[in-house]
Amino acid sequence: MTSGGGSGSGGSGSGGSGTYPYTYTCPGGYSDPVTIDVPNDSCSSQSERLAYTYGCNLIDDMPRACYNYYTCLGISSSEASATCGY
């Protein structure tokens, strides 16, 4: 988590990919349920982090969350850096 806190809860994808409900709570107390789409189970935490970061508009953390998500998917570091500005 970033400084300022935040939390989330949800299940995990099944069969290596899928969707599942996830609810994040922003540092200011705003909470929102979303559906997480994960291409594989190993990227579920990066998917949740991306949803939390963008949903809470944590602009300072967006490049890192984006980069971590795309590199988890197997995108090259250089392409992820160019895409995410990290």
Stockholm file with secondary structure:
# STOCKHOLM 1.0

chainA/1-86         MTSGGGSGSGGSGSGGSGTYPYTYTCPGGYSDPVTIDVPNDSCSSQSERLAYTYGCNLIDDMPRACYNYYTCLGISSSEASATCGY
#=GR chainA/1-86 SS CCTTCCEEEECCCBTTBEEEEEEEECTTSCEEEEEEEESSGGGHHHHHHHHHHHHTTCGGGHHHHHHHHHHHTTCCHHHHHHHHTC
#=GC SS_cons        CCTTCCEEEECCCBTTBEEEEEEEECTTSCEEEEEEEESSGGGHHHHHHHHHHHHTTCGGGHHHHHHHHHHHTTCCHHHHHHHHTC
//
